[in-house]
Amino acid sequence: MIKYLCIIAVYYGFPVLFSDTGGFITYLLIIAPICSFICALFPSMKYGYELLFPIMCGVLFIPSALLYFNETAFIYAIVYAACAFFGSVLGGRLKANFLNEKKSNN
């Protein structure tokens, strides 16, 4: 639940902080993808891979694109979903590797 709140805060809270085009571009290209990746990575390391979260990352960005940007920002919903997908897959693989290593040590 916390990861969804973090994503909502990033998608709807951070754009309020920017007033110029450079800030919005930095947000769209750097801040939001990294936050999507990190918000998917750490819970996946604990609980394993989850398919719903990357989908929700994309869906939750669509209203934000309408509020703060224009229709051309819809493509970023796919980008953020992909970043969350890779974070979730990486976290799931790290968990699996850790469990395999733990079993081999016992």
Backbone as XML, in Angstrom:
<?xml version="1.0"?>
<chain id="A" units="angstrom">
  <residue number="1" name="MET">
    <atom name="N" x="0.812" y="-1.188" z="0.000"/>
    <atom name="CA" x="0.000" y="0.000" z="0.000"/>
    <atom name="C" x="0.861" y="1.260" z="0.000"/>
  </residue>
  <residue number="2" name="ILE">
    <atom name="N" x="1.975" y="1.199" z="0.691"/>
    <atom name="CA" x="2.852" y="2.356" z="0.766"/>
    <atom name="C" x="3.433" y="2.688" z="-0.607"/>
  </residue>
  <residue number="3" name="LYS">
    <atom name="N" x="3.733" y="1.667" z="-1.402"/>
    <atom name="CA" x="4.299" y="1.940" z="-2.719"/>
    <atom name="C" x="3.303" y="2.669" z="-3.608"/>
  </residue>
  <residue number="4" name="TYR">
    <atom name="N" x="2.015" y="2.372" z="-3.469"/>
    <atom name="CA" x="0.999" y="3.086" z="-4.239"/>
    <atom name="C" x="0.888" y="4.537" z="-3.782"/>
  </residue>
  <residue number="5" name="LEU">
    <atom name="N" x="0.989" y="4.762" z="-2.485"/>
    <atom name="CA" x="0.961" y="6.133" z="-1.974"/>
    <atom name="C" x="2.173" y="6.930" z="-2.427"/>
  </residue>
  <residue number="6" name="CYS">
    <atom name="N" x="3.328" y="6.281" z="-2.475"/>
    <atom name="CA" x="4.533" y="6.952" z="-2.960"/>
    <atom name="C" x="4.389" y="7.337" z="-4.433"/>
  </residue>
  <residue number="7" name="ILE">
    <atom name="N" x="3.859" y="6.435" z="-5.231"/>
    <atom name="CA" x="3.668" y="6.729" z="-6.654"/>
    <atom name="C" x="2.665" y="7.854" z="-6.838"/>
  </residue>
  <residue number="8" name="ILE">
    <atom name="N" x="1.585" y="7.836" z="-6.072"/>
    <atom name="CA" x="0.599" y="8.916" z="-6.160"/>
    <atom name="C" x="1.230" y="10.244" z="-5.758"/>
  </residue>
  <residue number="9" name="ALA">
    <atom name="N" x="2.053" y="10.246" z="-4.716"/>
    <atom name="CA" x="2.732" y="11.470" z="-4.300"/>
    <atom name="C" x="3.684" y="11.974" z="-5.388"/>
  </residue>
  <residue number="10" name="VAL">
    <atom name="N" x="4.390" y="11.055" z="-6.028"/>
    <atom name="CA" x="5.321" y="11.452" z="-7.087"/>
    <atom name="C" x="4.568" y="11.986" z="-8.297"/>
  </residue>
  <residue number="11" name="TYR">
    <atom name="N" x="3.504" y="11.322" z="-8.700"/>
    <atom name="CA" x="2.764" y="11.712" z="-9.903"/>
    <atom name="C" x="1.939" y="12.975" z="-9.710"/>
  </residue>
  <residue number="12" name="TYR">
    <atom name="N" x="1.406" y="13.199" z="-8.511"/>
    <atom name="CA" x="0.504" y="14.322" z="-8.300"/>
    <atom name="C" x="1.087" y="15.426" z="-7.426"/>
  </residue>
  <residue number="13" name="GLY">
    <atom name="N" x="2.106" y="15.117" z="-6.634"/>
    <atom name="CA" x="2.706" y="16.124" z="-5.762"/>
    <atom name="C" x="3.908" y="16.827" z="-6.348"/>
  </residue>
  <residue number="14" name="PHE">
    <atom name="N" x="4.782" y="16.079" z="-6.983"/>
    <atom name="CA" x="6.009" y="16.664" z="-7.510"/>
    <atom name="C" x="5.786" y="17.690" z="-8.618"/>
  </residue>
  <residue number="15" name="PRO">
    <atom name="N" x="4.874" y="17.472" z="-9.559"/>
    <atom name="CA" x="4.715" y="18.485" z="-10.618"/>
    <atom name="C" x="4.308" y="19.862" z="-10.104"/>
  </residue>
  <residue number="16" name="VAL">
    <atom name="N" x="3.709" y="19.931" z="-8.928"/>
    <atom name="CA" x="3.337" y="21.216" z="-8.354"/>
    <atom name="C" x="4.579" y="22.039" z="-8.018"/>
  </residue>
  <residue number="17" name="LEU">
    <atom name="N" x="5.688" y="21.367" z="-7.745"/>
    <atom name="CA" x="6.915" y="22.050" z="-7.356"/>
    <atom name="C" x="7.621" y="22.738" z="-8.519"/>
  </residue>
  <residue number="18" name="PHE">
    <atom name="N" x="7.276" y="22.383" z="-9.732"/>
    <atom name="CA" x="7.979" y="22.918" z="-10.901"/>
    <atom name="C" x="7.141" y="23.997" z="-11.568"/>
  </residue>
  <residue number="19" name="SER">
    <atom name="N" x="7.843" y="25.027" z="-12.060"/>
    <atom name="CA" x="7.128" y="26.120" z="-12.715"/>
    <atom name="C" x="7.640" y="26.390" z="-14.133"/>
  </residue>
  <residue number="20" name="ASP">
    <atom name="N" x="8.783" y="25.839" z="-14.474"/>
    <atom name="CA" x="9.331" y="26.103" z="-15.805"/>
    <atom name="C" x="9.416" y="24.810" z="-16.609"/>
  </residue>
  <residue number="21" name="THR">
    <atom name="N" x="9.657" y="24.955" z="-17.892"/>
    <atom name="CA" x="9.705" y="23.804" z="-18.786"/>
    <atom name="C" x="10.853" y="22.865" z="-18.434"/>
  </residue>
  <residue number="22" name="GLY">
    <atom name="N" x="11.987" y="23.398" z="-18.049"/>
    <atom name="CA" x="13.134" y="22.565" z="-17.679"/>
    <atom name="C" x="12.833" y="21.678" z="-16.488"/>
  </residue>
  <residue number="23" name="GLY">
    <atom name="N" x="12.117" y="22.206" z="-15.512"/>
    <atom name="CA" x="11.741" y="21.412" z="-14.347"/>
    <atom name="C" x="10.788" y="20.284" z="-14.704"/>
  </residue>
  <residue number="24" name="PHE">
    <atom name="N" x="9.832" y="20.591" z="-15.580"/>
    <atom name="CA" x="8.891" y="19.548" z="-16.003"/>
    <atom name="C" x="9.582" y="18.465" z="-16.820"/>
  </residue>
  <residue number="25" name="ILE">
    <atom name="N" x="10.517" y="18.855" z="-17.654"/>
    <atom name="CA" x="11.248" y="17.860" z="-18.444"/>
    <atom name="C" x="12.110" y="16.996" z="-17.543"/>
  </residue>
  <residue number="26" name="THR">
    <atom name="N" x="12.754" y="17.606" z="-16.566"/>
    <atom name="CA" x="13.538" y="16.842" z="-15.599"/>
    <atom name="C" x="12.649" y="15.862" z="-14.848"/>
  </residue>
  <residue number="27" name="TYR">
    <atom name="N" x="11.475" y="16.317" z="-14.481"/>
    <atom name="CA" x="10.529" y="15.445" z="-13.797"/>
    <atom name="C" x="10.127" y="14.265" z="-14.680"/>
  </residue>
  <residue number="28" name="LEU">
    <atom name="N" x="9.746" y="14.555" z="-15.919"/>
    <atom name="CA" x="9.256" y="13.504" z="-16.821"/>
    <atom name="C" x="10.335" y="12.505" z="-17.207"/>
  </residue>
  <residue number="29" name="LEU">
    <atom name="N" x="11.564" y="12.975" z="-17.383"/>
    <atom name="CA" x="12.618" y="12.105" z="-17.897"/>
    <atom name="C" x="13.514" y="11.485" z="-16.833"/>
  </residue>
  <residue number="30" name="ILE">
    <atom name="N" x="13.555" y="12.069" z="-15.639"/>
    <atom name="CA" x="14.491" y="11.572" z="-14.625"/>
    <atom name="C" x="13.785" y="11.182" z="-13.320"/>
  </residue>
  <residue number="31" name="ILE">
    <atom name="N" x="13.066" y="12.110" z="-12.727"/>
    <atom name="CA" x="12.526" y="11.894" z="-11.385"/>
    <atom name="C" x="11.451" y="10.806" z="-11.368"/>
  </residue>
  <residue number="32" name="ALA">
    <atom name="N" x="10.438" y="10.933" z="-12.204"/>
    <atom name="CA" x="9.329" y="9.967" z="-12.188"/>
    <atom name="C" x="9.758" y="8.551" z="-12.583"/>
  </residue>
  <residue number="33" name="PRO">
    <atom name="N" x="10.611" y="8.365" z="-13.619"/>
    <atom name="CA" x="11.033" y="6.987" z="-13.925"/>
    <atom name="C" x="11.851" y="6.350" z="-12.811"/>
  </residue>
  <residue number="34" name="ILE">
    <atom name="N" x="12.736" y="7.120" z="-12.204"/>
    <atom name="CA" x="13.547" y="6.574" z="-11.114"/>
    <atom name="C" x="12.670" y="6.215" z="-9.916"/>
  </residue>
  <residue number="35" name="CYS">
    <atom name="N" x="11.703" y="7.069" z="-9.593"/>
    <atom name="CA" x="10.800" y="6.771" z="-8.483"/>
    <atom name="C" x="9.942" y="5.549" z="-8.781"/>
  </residue>
  <residue number="36" name="SER">
    <atom name="N" x="9.492" y="5.403" z="-10.020"/>
    <atom name="CA" x="8.714" y="4.214" z="-10.398"/>
    <atom name="C" x="9.553" y="2.955" z="-10.240"/>
  </residue>
  <residue number="37" name="PHE">
    <atom name="N" x="10.805" y="3.034" z="-10.670"/>
    <atom name="CA" x="11.713" y="1.891" z="-10.567"/>
    <atom name="C" x="11.960" y="1.522" z="-9.105"/>
  </residue>
  <residue number="38" name="ILE">
    <atom name="N" x="12.277" y="2.515" z="-8.291"/>
    <atom name="CA" x="12.607" y="2.267" z="-6.887"/>
    <atom name="C" x="11.379" y="1.786" z="-6.105"/>
  </residue>
  <residue number="39" name="CYS">
    <atom name="N" x="10.216" y="2.382" z="-6.380"/>
    <atom name="CA" x="8.995" y="1.963" z="-5.681"/>
    <atom name="C" x="8.597" y="0.535" z="-6.039"/>
  </residue>
  <residue number="40" name="ALA">
    <atom name="N" x="9.054" y="0.045" z="-7.167"/>
    <atom name="CA" x="8.783" y="-1.350" z="-7.541"/>
    <atom name="C" x="9.890" y="-2.283" z="-7.050"/>
  </residue>
  <residue number="41" name="LEU">
    <atom name="N" x="11.115" y="-1.803" z="-7.005"/>
    <atom name="CA" x="12.264" y="-2.646" z="-6.667"/>
    <atom name="C" x="12.222" y="-3.157" z="-5.234"/>
  </residue>
  <residue number="42" name="PHE">
    <atom name="N" x="12.103" y="-2.260" z="-4.275"/>
    <atom name="CA" x="12.240" y="-2.661" z="-2.876"/>
    <atom name="C" x="11.115" y="-3.566" z="-2.378"/>
  </residue>
  <residue number="43" name="PRO">
    <atom name="N" x="9.846" y="-3.290" z="-2.678"/>
    <atom name="CA" x="8.819" y="-4.258" z="-2.254"/>
    <atom name="C" x="8.967" y="-5.617" z="-2.935"/>
  </residue>
  <residue number="44" name="SER">
    <atom name="N" x="9.442" y="-5.618" z="-4.177"/>
    <atom name="CA" x="9.637" y="-6.889" z="-4.883"/>
    <atom name="C" x="10.773" y="-7.694" z="-4.276"/>
  </residue>
  <residue number="45" name="MET">
    <atom name="N" x="11.746" y="-7.023" z="-3.705"/>
    <atom name="CA" x="12.831" y="-7.740" z="-3.035"/>
    <atom name="C" x="12.319" y="-8.459" z="-1.791"/>
  </residue>
  <residue number="46" name="LYS">
    <atom name="N" x="11.250" y="-7.941" z="-1.198"/>
    <atom name="CA" x="10.710" y="-8.565" z="0.003"/>
    <atom name="C" x="9.597" y="-9.562" z="-0.322"/>
  </residue>
  <residue number="47" name="TYR">
    <atom name="N" x="8.690" y="-9.180" z="-1.241"/>
    <atom name="CA" x="7.505" y="-9.992" z="-1.491"/>
    <atom name="C" x="7.524" y="-10.729" z="-2.824"/>
  </residue>
  <residue number="48" name="GLY">
    <atom name="N" x="8.467" y="-10.442" z="-3.686"/>
    <atom name="CA" x="8.515" y="-11.088" z="-4.987"/>
    <atom name="C" x="7.855" y="-10.239" z="-6.058"/>
  </residue>
  <residue number="49" name="TYR">
    <atom name="N" x="7.916" y="-10.739" z="-7.269"/>
    <atom name="CA" x="7.395" y="-10.026" z="-8.427"/>
    <atom name="C" x="5.881" y="-9.853" z="-8.338"/>
  </residue>
  <residue number="50" name="GLU">
    <atom name="N" x="5.415" y="-8.678" z="-8.760"/>
    <atom name="CA" x="3.988" y="-8.383" z="-8.771"/>
    <atom name="C" x="3.646" y="-7.698" z="-10.092"/>
  </residue>
  <residue number="51" name="LEU">
    <atom name="N" x="2.707" y="-8.229" z="-10.829"/>
    <atom name="CA" x="2.337" y="-7.678" z="-12.130"/>
    <atom name="C" x="1.423" y="-6.473" z="-12.024"/>
  </residue>
  <residue number="52" name="LEU">
    <atom name="N" x="0.626" y="-6.389" z="-10.982"/>
    <atom name="CA" x="-0.342" y="-5.309" z="-10.858"/>
    <atom name="C" x="0.318" y="-3.943" z="-10.695"/>
  </residue>
  <residue number="53" name="PHE">
    <atom name="N" x="1.407" y="-3.854" z="-9.976"/>
    <atom name="CA" x="2.021" y="-2.560" z="-9.703"/>
    <atom name="C" x="2.509" y="-1.854" z="-10.972"/>
  </residue>
  <residue number="54" name="PRO">
    <atom name="N" x="3.224" y="-2.513" z="-11.877"/>
    <atom name="CA" x="3.610" y="-1.797" z="-13.104"/>
    <atom name="C" x="2.411" y="-1.310" z="-13.920"/>
  </residue>
  <residue number="55" name="ILE">
    <atom name="N" x="1.352" y="-2.097" z="-13.950"/>
    <atom name="CA" x="0.149" y="-1.666" z="-14.672"/>
    <atom name="C" x="-0.447" y="-0.433" z="-13.999"/>
  </residue>
  <residue number="56" name="MET">
    <atom name="N" x="-0.502" y="-0.456" z="-12.683"/>
    <atom name="CA" x="-1.060" y="0.678" z="-11.948"/>
    <atom name="C" x="-0.192" y="1.930" z="-12.087"/>
  </residue>
  <residue number="57" name="CYS">
    <atom name="N" x="1.107" y="1.764" z="-12.226"/>
    <atom name="CA" x="1.973" y="2.923" z="-12.446"/>
    <atom name="C" x="1.583" y="3.639" z="-13.738"/>
  </residue>
  <residue number="58" name="GLY">
    <atom name="N" x="1.330" y="2.875" z="-14.766"/>
    <atom name="CA" x="0.913" y="3.474" z="-16.022"/>
    <atom name="C" x="-0.466" y="4.104" z="-15.924"/>
  </residue>
  <residue number="59" name="VAL">
    <atom name="N" x="-1.396" y="3.415" z="-15.304"/>
    <atom name="CA" x="-2.772" y="3.915" z="-15.195"/>
    <atom name="C" x="-2.834" y="5.159" z="-14.305"/>
  </residue>
  <residue number="60" name="LEU">
    <atom name="N" x="-2.094" y="5.174" z="-13.217"/>
    <atom name="CA" x="-2.135" y="6.313" z="-12.302"/>
    <atom name="C" x="-1.510" y="7.570" z="-12.895"/>
  </residue>
  <residue number="61" name="PHE">
    <atom name="N" x="-0.656" y="7.421" z="-13.888"/>
    <atom name="CA" x="-0.052" y="8.615" z="-14.481"/>
    <atom name="C" x="-0.989" y="9.318" z="-15.455"/>
  </residue>
  <residue number="62" name="ILE">
    <atom name="N" x="-1.946" y="8.629" z="-16.012"/>
    <atom name="CA" x="-2.819" y="9.221" z="-17.038"/>
    <atom name="C" x="-3.578" y="10.451" z="-16.511"/>
  </residue>
  <residue number="63" name="PRO">
    <atom name="N" x="-4.224" y="10.412" z="-15.341"/>
    <atom name="CA" x="-4.857" y="11.649" z="-14.853"/>
    <atom name="C" x="-3.844" y="12.764" z="-14.572"/>
  </residue>
  <residue number="64" name="SER">
    <atom name="N" x="-2.661" y="12.396" z="-14.112"/>
    <atom name="CA" x="-1.628" y="13.396" z="-13.876"/>
    <atom name="C" x="-1.207" y="14.059" z="-15.182"/>
  </residue>
  <residue number="65" name="ALA">
    <atom name="N" x="-1.136" y="13.287" z="-16.249"/>
    <atom name="CA" x="-0.790" y="13.857" z="-17.552"/>
    <atom name="C" x="-1.847" y="14.857" z="-17.996"/>
  </residue>
  <residue number="66" name="LEU">
    <atom name="N" x="-3.100" y="14.569" z="-17.704"/>
    <atom name="CA" x="-4.166" y="15.508" z="-18.060"/>
    <atom name="C" x="-4.150" y="16.753" z="-17.181"/>
  </residue>
  <residue number="67" name="LEU">
    <atom name="N" x="-3.775" y="16.595" z="-15.914"/>
    <atom name="CA" x="-3.765" y="17.737" z="-14.992"/>
    <atom name="C" x="-2.595" y="18.687" z="-15.235"/>
  </residue>
  <residue number="68" name="TYR">
    <atom name="N" x="-1.405" y="18.146" z="-15.411"/>
    <atom name="CA" x="-0.207" y="18.974" z="-15.430"/>
    <atom name="C" x="0.423" y="19.140" z="-16.812"/>
  </residue>
  <residue number="69" name="PHE">
    <atom name="N" x="0.156" y="18.230" z="-17.712"/>
    <atom name="CA" x="0.815" y="18.238" z="-19.015"/>
    <atom name="C" x="-0.256" y="18.267" z="-20.102"/>
  </residue>
  <residue number="70" name="ASN">
    <atom name="N" x="0.063" y="17.776" z="-21.286"/>
    <atom name="CA" x="-0.939" y="17.670" z="-22.336"/>
    <atom name="C" x="-0.971" y="16.240" z="-22.852"/>
  </residue>
  <residue number="71" name="GLU">
    <atom name="N" x="-1.683" y="16.018" z="-23.934"/>
    <atom name="CA" x="-1.888" y="14.658" z="-24.436"/>
    <atom name="C" x="-0.588" y="13.977" z="-24.862"/>
  </residue>
  <residue number="72" name="THR">
    <atom name="N" x="0.417" y="14.752" z="-25.178"/>
    <atom name="CA" x="1.678" y="14.148" z="-25.604"/>
    <atom name="C" x="2.389" y="13.432" z="-24.456"/>
  </residue>
  <residue number="73" name="ALA">
    <atom name="N" x="1.993" y="13.710" z="-23.226"/>
    <atom name="CA" x="2.619" y="13.068" z="-22.059"/>
    <atom name="C" x="2.066" y="11.680" z="-21.795"/>
  </residue>
  <residue number="74" name="PHE">
    <atom name="N" x="1.036" y="11.250" z="-22.532"/>
    <atom name="CA" x="0.476" y="9.915" z="-22.314"/>
    <atom name="C" x="1.498" y="8.813" z="-22.568"/>
  </residue>
  <residue number="75" name="ILE">
    <atom name="N" x="2.454" y="9.051" z="-23.460"/>
    <atom name="CA" x="3.463" y="8.030" z="-23.769"/>
    <atom name="C" x="4.309" y="7.713" z="-22.535"/>
  </residue>
  <residue number="76" name="TYR">
    <atom name="N" x="4.432" y="8.681" z="-21.625"/>
    <atom name="CA" x="5.219" y="8.447" z="-20.418"/>
    <atom name="C" x="4.552" y="7.439" z="-19.492"/>
  </residue>
  <residue number="77" name="ALA">
    <atom name="N" x="3.258" y="7.242" z="-19.607"/>
    <atom name="CA" x="2.584" y="6.208" z="-18.814"/>
    <atom name="C" x="3.169" y="4.838" z="-19.144"/>
  </residue>
  <residue number="78" name="ILE">
    <atom name="N" x="3.451" y="4.609" z="-20.416"/>
    <atom name="CA" x="4.072" y="3.349" z="-20.836"/>
    <atom name="C" x="5.507" y="3.271" z="-20.323"/>
  </residue>
  <residue number="79" name="VAL">
    <atom name="N" x="6.211" y="4.393" z="-20.383"/>
    <atom name="CA" x="7.601" y="4.422" z="-19.909"/>
    <atom name="C" x="7.666" y="4.126" z="-18.414"/>
  </residue>
  <residue number="80" name="TYR">
    <atom name="N" x="6.772" y="4.735" z="-17.633"/>
    <atom name="CA" x="6.800" y="4.522" z="-16.189"/>
    <atom name="C" x="6.365" y="3.108" z="-15.824"/>
  </residue>
  <residue number="81" name="ALA">
    <atom name="N" x="5.426" y="2.563" z="-16.579"/>
    <atom name="CA" x="5.029" y="1.174" z="-16.364"/>
    <atom name="C" x="6.193" y="0.237" z="-16.676"/>
  </residue>
  <residue number="82" name="ALA">
    <atom name="N" x="6.958" y="0.543" z="-17.730"/>
    <atom name="CA" x="8.121" y="-0.279" z="-18.076"/>
    <atom name="C" x="9.198" y="-0.178" z="-16.993"/>
  </residue>
  <residue number="83" name="CYS">
    <atom name="N" x="9.431" y="1.025" z="-16.479"/>
    <atom name="CA" x="10.417" y="1.184" z="-15.400"/>
    <atom name="C" x="9.997" y="0.399" z="-14.155"/>
  </residue>
  <residue number="84" name="ALA">
    <atom name="N" x="8.719" y="0.461" z="-13.817"/>
    <atom name="CA" x="8.230" y="-0.298" z="-12.670"/>
    <atom name="C" x="8.307" y="-1.796" z="-12.935"/>
  </residue>
  <residue number="85" name="PHE">
    <atom name="N" x="8.047" y="-2.201" z="-14.168"/>
    <atom name="CA" x="8.147" y="-3.617" z="-14.520"/>
    <atom name="C" x="9.576" y="-4.119" z="-14.336"/>
  </residue>
  <residue number="86" name="PHE">
    <atom name="N" x="10.556" y="-3.364" z="-14.841"/>
    <atom name="CA" x="11.951" y="-3.784" z="-14.698"/>
    <atom name="C" x="12.392" y="-3.770" z="-13.240"/>
  </residue>
  <residue number="87" name="GLY">
    <atom name="N" x="11.921" y="-2.805" z="-12.457"/>
    <atom name="CA" x="12.235" y="-2.790" z="-11.035"/>
    <atom name="C" x="11.635" y="-3.976" z="-10.308"/>
  </residue>
  <residue number="88" name="SER">
    <atom name="N" x="10.417" y="-4.320" z="-10.669"/>
    <atom name="CA" x="9.752" y="-5.459" z="-10.037"/>
    <atom name="C" x="10.423" y="-6.772" z="-10.420"/>
  </residue>
  <residue number="89" name="VAL">
    <atom name="N" x="10.787" y="-6.920" z="-11.680"/>
    <atom name="CA" x="11.472" y="-8.136" z="-12.126"/>
    <atom name="C" x="12.837" y="-8.254" z="-11.455"/>
  </residue>
  <residue number="90" name="LEU">
    <atom name="N" x="13.566" y="-7.149" z="-11.395"/>
    <atom name="CA" x="14.881" y="-7.173" z="-10.749"/>
    <atom name="C" x="14.750" y="-7.517" z="-9.270"/>
  </residue>
  <residue number="91" name="GLY">
    <atom name="N" x="13.780" y="-6.915" z="-8.596"/>
    <atom name="CA" x="13.570" y="-7.226" z="-7.179"/>
    <atom name="C" x="13.176" y="-8.674" z="-6.960"/>
  </residue>
  <residue number="92" name="GLY">
    <atom name="N" x="12.329" y="-9.203" z="-7.835"/>
    <atom name="CA" x="11.945" y="-10.615" z="-7.730"/>
    <atom name="C" x="13.119" y="-11.549" z="-7.968"/>
  </residue>
  <residue number="93" name="ARG">
    <atom name="N" x="13.965" y="-11.205" z="-8.925"/>
    <atom name="CA" x="15.153" y="-12.027" z="-9.190"/>
    <atom name="C" x="16.145" y="-11.956" z="-8.029"/>
  </residue>
  <residue number="94" name="LEU">
    <atom name="N" x="16.314" y="-10.780" z="-7.451"/>
    <atom name="CA" x="17.211" y="-10.661" z="-6.299"/>
    <atom name="C" x="16.696" y="-11.484" z="-5.125"/>
  </residue>
  <residue number="95" name="LYS">
    <atom name="N" x="15.377" y="-11.484" z="-4.927"/>
    <atom name="CA" x="14.796" y="-12.305" z="-3.860"/>
    <atom name="C" x="15.027" y="-13.778" z="-4.143"/>
  </residue>
  <residue number="96" name="ALA">
    <atom name="N" x="14.797" y="-14.207" z="-5.388"/>
    <atom name="CA" x="14.986" y="-15.614" z="-5.747"/>
    <atom name="C" x="16.445" y="-16.025" z="-5.574"/>
  </residue>
  <residue number="97" name="ASN">
    <atom name="N" x="17.380" y="-15.169" z="-5.987"/>
    <atom name="CA" x="18.800" y="-15.479" z="-5.824"/>
    <atom name="C" x="19.178" y="-15.566" z="-4.357"/>
  </residue>
  <residue number="98" name="PHE">
    <atom name="N" x="18.622" y="-14.674" z="-3.541"/>
    <atom name="CA" x="18.911" y="-14.701" z="-2.115"/>
    <atom name="C" x="18.382" y="-15.979" z="-1.485"/>
  </residue>
  <residue number="99" name="LEU">
    <atom name="N" x="17.171" y="-16.383" z="-1.860"/>
    <atom name="CA" x="16.601" y="-17.620" z="-1.310"/>
    <atom name="C" x="17.372" y="-18.844" z="-1.756"/>
  </residue>
  <residue number="100" name="ASN">
    <atom name="N" x="17.816" y="-18.874" z="-3.022"/>
    <atom name="CA" x="18.611" y="-19.993" z="-3.510"/>
    <atom name="C" x="19.955" y="-20.064" z="-2.786"/>
  </residue>
  <residue number="101" name="GLU">
    <atom name="N" x="20.546" y="-18.920" z="-2.557"/>
    <atom name="CA" x="21.828" y="-18.882" z="-1.847"/>
    <atom name="C" x="21.640" y="-19.332" z="-0.404"/>
  </residue>
  <residue number="102" name="LYS">
    <atom name="N" x="20.540" y="-18.934" z="0.214"/>
    <atom name="CA" x="20.265" y="-19.312" z="1.587"/>
    <atom name="C" x="20.040" y="-20.821" z="1.703"/>
  </residue>
  <residue number="103" name="LYS">
    <atom name="N" x="19.340" y="-21.426" z="0.732"/>
    <atom name="CA" x="19.108" y="-22.875" z="0.743"/>
    <atom name="C" x="20.401" y="-23.647" z="0.528"/>
  </residue>
  <residue number="104" name="SER">
    <atom name="N" x="21.278" y="-23.117" z="-0.319"/>
    <atom name="CA" x="22.528" y="-23.839" z="-0.599"/>
    <atom name="C" x="23.478" y="-23.786" z="0.587"/>
  </residue>
  <residue number="105" name="ASN">
    <atom name="N" x="23.346" y="-22.761" z="1.409"/>
    <atom name="CA" x="24.207" y="-22.663" z="2.602"/>
    <atom name="C" x="23.740" y="-23.594" z="3.707"/>
  </residue>
  <residue number="106" name="ASN">
    <atom name="N" x="22.502" y="-23.965" z="3.712"/>
    <atom name="CA" x="21.983" y="-24.850" z="4.766"/>
    <atom name="C" x="22.213" y="-26.259" z="4.426"/>
  </residue>
</chain>
